[in-house]
Each structure stands twice: as structure tokens, then as C-alpha cells.
């Protein structure tokens, strides 16, 4: 009489489903809709002036669309302004990180914008709108 070895599955079905769900969440978290723009500025513009304009623009945009998040970090010395909880990936709303070296004629604008389930809130259009509004404000 021969004995056939019985292979036991490495994991049960519920464990496999859990692993699949966790993998999907990890993939989605890495896919936060984002956009990047260079903002052209007048030569010699101080970072403090740029950030004051940006705060004004964000306040105006937020009045028309609550998805725009208010300024949460402003460091003129380091040349960084952030809105919302920019570093966090799993957040709803439009939030930015603006970087500028005082006197430079360019600023780097990074925008993240996700709705529930990481739905794109129109980050490309929002980045265009914000960059144009900032450029218009500092002129």
C-alpha cells in the first residue's frame, strides 16, 4: 500500500484575501494623484513676499472650493510653505508644498489632491490654476 503525501495549503482562503486587501491598500497609497509645476517669479523676489501672496491665493481658492487646504507650515528661512498635511499620503483634499530660495526667479510647486479612495481631484488643472494665480499675485 502506498501512502500519498498530503500537501496542506500555505494559507487558508481568508488569510489570502487579507493579504490581497493589504496589497491593494499599499498600491493605492502609493498612487496619490500629484502634479508638479515651476512658477516663474520676478527676479529678486523675497521668499516672504512669495509666501504672503501664496497664502492670500490659497485663502481665495478655499473660499470657492473647500478641497483646498489652509497653510499648515511656513518657514521663510528654509523656503518651504505647505498646506494641509502635505507629507501624509492618505489625506483628502488639495494640498501643496512650495519651495523657494530667496531671490530666485523660480519656485517649485508640488500639489497632491485625492478624494475618497484616492480619486484624482483634478491635480493638473488645480496646479495650473494655483501657479497662474501665484504668478499674477507677485507681479
Phi and psi in degrees as GROMACS dihedral restraints (atoms count N, CA, C in turn):
[ dihedral_restraints ]
;  ai    aj    ak    al  type     phi  dphi    fc
    3     4     5     6     1   -98.5    20    10
    4     5     6     7     1   143.9    20    10
    6     7     8     9     1  -104.4    20    10
    7     8     9    10     1   125.3    20    10
    9    10    11    12     1   -93.4    20    10
   10    11    12    13     1   130.2    20    10
   12    13    14    15     1   -67.6    20    10
   13    14    15    16     1   141.8    20    10
   15    16    17    18     1   -99.9    20    10
   16    17    18    19     1   122.6    20    10
   18    19    20    21     1   -92.2    20    10
   19    20    21    22     1   126.1    20    10
   21    22    23    24     1   -93.9    20    10
   22    23    24    25     1   140.9    20    10
   24    25    26    27     1   -63.3    20    10
   25    26    27    28     1   147.5    20    10
   27    28    29    30     1   -63.7    20    10
   28    29    30    31     1   -31.9    20    10
   30    31    32    33     1  -150.9    20    10
   31    32    33    34     1   156.0    20    10
   33    34    35    36     1   -81.5    20    10
   34    35    36    37     1   173.2    20    10
   36    37    38    39     1   -62.1    20    10
   37    38    39    40     1   -40.8    20    10
   39    40    41    42     1   -66.8    20    10
   40    41    42    43     1   -36.7    20    10
   42    43    44    45     1   -66.5    20    10
   43    44    45    46     1   -39.0    20    10
   45    46    47    48     1   -64.2    20    10
   46    47    48    49     1   -41.7    20    10
   48    49    50    51     1   -63.7    20    10
   49    50    51    52     1   -41.6    20    10
   51    52    53    54     1   -61.8    20    10
   52    53    54    55     1   -44.9    20    10
   54    55    56    57     1   -61.6    20    10
   55    56    57    58     1   -41.4    20    10
   57    58    59    60     1   -63.9    20    10
   58    59    60    61     1   -43.1    20    10
   60    61    62    63     1   -62.4    20    10
   61    62    63    64     1   -44.3    20    10
   63    64    65    66     1   -63.5    20    10
   64    65    66    67     1   -38.4    20    10
   66    67    68    69     1   -64.0    20    10
   67    68    69    70     1   -43.4    20    10
   69    70    71    72     1   -62.2    20    10
   70    71    72    73     1   -42.8    20    10
   72    73    74    75     1   -62.7    20    10
   73    74    75    76     1   -42.4    20    10
   75    76    77    78     1   -63.6    20    10
   76    77    78    79     1   -41.5    20    10
   78    79    80    81     1   -66.0    20    10
   79    80    81    82     1   -45.1    20    10
   81    82    83    84     1   -62.2    20    10
   82    83    84    85     1   -40.6    20    10
   84    85    86    87     1   -63.5    20    10
   85    86    87    88     1   -28.4    20    10
   87    88    89    90     1   -81.4    20    10
   88    89    90    91     1    -8.3    20    10
   90    91    92    93     1  -109.4    20    10
   91    92    93    94     1    42.2    20    10
   93    94    95    96     1   -69.3    20    10
   94    95    96    97     1   123.2    20    10
   96    97    98    99     1   -58.1    20    10
   97    98    99   100     1   130.4    20    10
   99   100   101   102     1  -146.9    20    10
  100   101   102   103     1   162.2    20    10
  102   103   104   105     1  -147.6    20    10
  103   104   105   106     1   153.6    20    10
  105   106   107   108     1  -131.1    20    10
  106   107   108   109     1   137.5    20    10
  108   109   110   111     1  -139.2    20    10
  109   110   111   112     1   151.2    20    10
  111   112   113   114     1   -98.8    20    10
  112   113   114   115     1   130.6    20    10
  114   115   116   117     1  -105.1    20    10
  115   116   117   118     1   121.4    20    10
  117   118   119   120     1   -79.4    20    10
  118   119   120   121     1   134.8    20    10
  120   121   122   123     1  -130.2    20    10
  121   122   123   124     1   159.1    20    10
  123   124   125   126     1   -64.6    20    10
  124   125   126   127     1   143.2    20    10
  126   127   128   129     1   -59.6    20    10
  127   128   129   130     1   140.0    20    10
  129   130   131   132     1    82.5    20    10
  130   131   132   133     1     4.0    20    10
  132   133   134   135     1   -65.6    20    10
  133   134   135   136     1   128.8    20    10
  135   136   137   138     1   -74.8    20    10
  136   137   138   139     1   145.8    20    10
  138   139   140   141     1   -58.5    20    10
  139   140   141   142     1   -39.3    20    10
  141   142   143   144     1   -60.2    20    10
  142   143   144   145     1   -39.2    20    10
  144   145   146   147     1   -66.7    20    10
  145   146   147   148     1   -44.2    20    10
  147   148   149   150     1   -60.6    20    10
  148   149   150   151     1   -46.1    20    10
  150   151   152   153     1   -68.4    20    10
  151   152   153   154     1   -35.1    20    10
  153   154   155   156     1   -62.8    20    10
  154   155   156   157     1   -43.8    20    10
  156   157   158   159     1   -63.0    20    10
  157   158   159   160     1   -43.7    20    10
  159   160   161   162     1   -63.1    20    10
  160   161   162   163     1   -41.6    20    10
  162   163   164   165     1   -62.0    20    10
  163   164   165   166     1   -41.8    20    10
  165   166   167   168     1   -62.0    20    10
  166   167   168   169     1   -46.0    20    10
  168   169   170   171     1   -63.0    20    10
  169   170   171   172     1   -45.6    20    10
  171   172   173   174     1   -62.0    20    10
  172   173   174   175     1   -39.0    20    10
  174   175   176   177     1   -61.8    20    10
  175   176   177   178     1   -43.1    20    10
  177   178   179   180     1   -64.7    20    10
  178   179   180   181     1   -45.5    20    10
  180   181   182   183     1   -64.0    20    10
  181   182   183   184     1   -39.6    20    10
  183   184   185   186     1   -65.4    20    10
  184   185   186   187     1   -31.1    20    10
  186   187   188   189     1   -62.6    20    10
  187   188   189   190     1   -30.8    20    10
  189   190   191   192     1   -95.6    20    10
  190   191   192   193     1   -17.6    20    10
  192   193   194   195     1  -152.7    20    10
  193   194   195   196     1   108.9    20    10
  195   196   197   198     1   -67.2    20    10
  196   197   198   199     1    -8.2    20    10
  198   199   200   201     1   -66.8    20    10
  199   200   201   202     1   -27.7    20    10
  201   202   203   204     1   -69.1    20    10
  202   203   204   205     1   127.4    20    10
  204   205   206   207     1   -92.8    20    10
  205   206   207   208     1   145.9    20    10
  207   208   209   210     1   -72.2    20    10
  208   209   210   211     1   162.3    20    10
  210   211   212   213     1   -62.0    20    10
  211   212   213   214     1   132.1    20    10
  213   214   215   216     1  -118.5    20    10
  214   215   216   217     1   -17.6    20    10
  216   217   218   219     1  -147.2    20    10
  217   218   219   220     1   128.3    20    10
  219   220   221   222     1  -137.9    20    10
  220   221   222   223     1   116.3    20    10
  222   223   224   225     1  -129.9    20    10
  223   224   225   226     1    93.6    20    10
  225   226   227   228     1   -61.6    20    10
  226   227   228   229     1   -37.8    20    10
  228   229   230   231     1   -64.0    20    10
  229   230   231   232     1   -41.4    20    10
  231   232   233   234     1   -85.1    20    10
  232   233   234   235     1   -12.0    20    10
  234   235   236   237     1    72.8    20    10
  235   236   237   238     1    37.8    20    10
  237   238   239   240     1  -130.4    20    10
  238   239   240   241     1   131.5    20    10
  240   241   242   243     1  -130.8    20    10
  241   242   243   244     1   132.4    20    10
  243   244   245   246     1  -130.1    20    10
  244   245   246   247     1   151.9    20    10
  246   247   248   249     1  -123.0    20    10
  247   248   249   250     1   157.6    20    10
  249   250   251   252     1    61.3    20    10
  250   251   252   253     1  -148.5    20    10
  252   253   254   255     1  -111.5    20    10
  253   254   255   256     1    67.3    20    10
  255   256   257   258     1   -51.9    20    10
  256   257   258   259     1   -44.7    20    10
  258   259   260   261     1   -62.9    20    10
  259   260   261   262     1   -26.7    20    10
  261   262   263   264     1   -77.0    20    10
  262   263   264   265     1   137.6    20    10
  264   265   266   267     1   -85.8    20    10
  265   266   267   268     1   -34.2    20    10
  267   268   269   270     1   -95.4    20    10
  268   269   270   271     1    65.2    20    10
  270   271   272   273     1  -131.9    20    10
  271   272   273   274     1   148.4    20    10
  273   274   275   276     1   -96.1    20    10
  274   275   276   277     1   139.4    20    10
  276   277   278   279     1   121.0    20    10
  277   278   279   280     1   173.0    20    10
  279   280   281   282     1   -96.1    20    10
  280   281   282   283     1   121.2    20    10
  282   283   284   285     1  -137.8    20    10
  283   284   285   286     1   150.9    20    10
  285   286   287   288     1  -127.7    20    10
  286   287   288   289     1   163.0    20    10
  288   289   290   291     1  -134.0    20    10
  289   290   291   292     1   121.5    20    10
  291   292   293   294     1  -116.0    20    10
  292   293   294   295     1   127.6    20    10
  294   295   296   297     1  -120.8    20    10
  295   296   297   298     1   136.4    20    10
  297   298   299   300     1  -153.6    20    10
  298   299   300   301     1   137.4    20    10
  300   301   302   303     1   -97.8    20    10
  301   302   303   304     1   128.8    20    10
  303   304   305   306     1   -53.6    20    10
  304   305   306   307     1   131.9    20    10
  306   307   308   309     1    91.7    20    10
  307   308   309   310     1   -16.4    20    10
  309   310   311   312     1   -71.4    20    10
  310   311   312   313     1   151.0    20    10
  312   313   314   315     1   -94.3    20    10
  313   314   315   316     1    13.9    20    10
  315   316   317   318     1  -142.4    20    10
  316   317   318   319     1   149.9    20    10
  318   319   320   321     1  -130.8    20    10
  319   320   321   322     1   148.7    20    10
  321   322   323   324     1   -98.6    20    10
  322   323   324   325     1   120.4    20    10
  324   325   326   327     1  -109.1    20    10
  325   326   327   328     1   123.3    20    10
  327   328   329   330     1  -117.2    20    10
  328   329   330   331     1   131.2    20    10
  330   331   332   333     1  -130.0    20    10
  331   332   333   334     1   133.8    20    10
  333   334   335   336     1  -117.9    20    10
  334   335   336   337     1   140.0    20    10
  336   337   338   339     1  -152.7    20    10
  337   338   339   340     1   103.2    20    10
  339   340   341   342     1  -129.2    20    10
  340   341   342   343     1   143.3    20    10
  342   343   344   345     1  -100.9    20    10
  343   344   345   346     1  -165.2    20    10
  345   346   347   348     1   -56.9    20    10
  346   347   348   349     1   141.1    20    10
  348   349   350   351     1    60.3    20    10
  349   350   351   352     1    29.1    20    10
  351   352   353   354     1    62.2    20    10
  352   353   354   355     1    30.6    20    10
  354   355   356   357     1   -68.6    20    10
  355   356   357   358     1   134.5    20    10
  357   358   359   360     1   -66.2    20    10
  358   359   360   361     1   125.4    20    10
  360   361   362   363     1   -90.1    20    10
  361   362   363   364     1    15.9    20    10
  363   364   365   366     1    87.3    20    10
  364   365   366   367     1    50.1    20    10
  366   367   368   369     1   -64.2    20    10
  367   368   369   370     1   -35.3    20    10
  369   370   371   372     1   -65.9    20    10
  370   371   372   373     1   -46.8    20    10
  372   373   374   375     1   -65.0    20    10
  373   374   375   376     1   -40.5    20    10
  375   376   377   378     1   -64.6    20    10
  376   377   378   379     1   -41.7    20    10
  378   379   380   381     1   -64.9    20    10
  379   380   381   382     1   -41.3    20    10
  381   382   383   384     1   -61.5    20    10
  382   383   384   385     1   -46.0    20    10
  384   385   386   387     1   -61.6    20    10
  385   386   387   388     1   -46.4    20    10
  387   388   389   390     1   -67.0    20    10
  388   389   390   391     1   -46.1    20    10
  390   391   392   393     1   -59.9    20    10
  391   392   393   394     1   -42.5    20    10
  393   394   395   396     1   -65.4    20    10
  394   395   396   397     1   -41.3    20    10
  396   397   398   399     1   -65.9    20    10
  397   398   399   400     1   -39.6    20    10
  399   400   401   402     1   -66.0    20    10
  400   401   402   403     1   -46.9    20    10
  402   403   404   405     1   -59.6    20    10
  403   404   405   406     1   -40.1    20    10
  405   406   407   408     1   -68.1    20    10
  406   407   408   409     1   -35.0    20    10
  408   409   410   411     1   -69.8    20    10
  409   410   411   412     1   -37.1    20    10
  411   412   413   414     1   -85.7    20    10
  412   413   414   415     1    -6.8    20    10
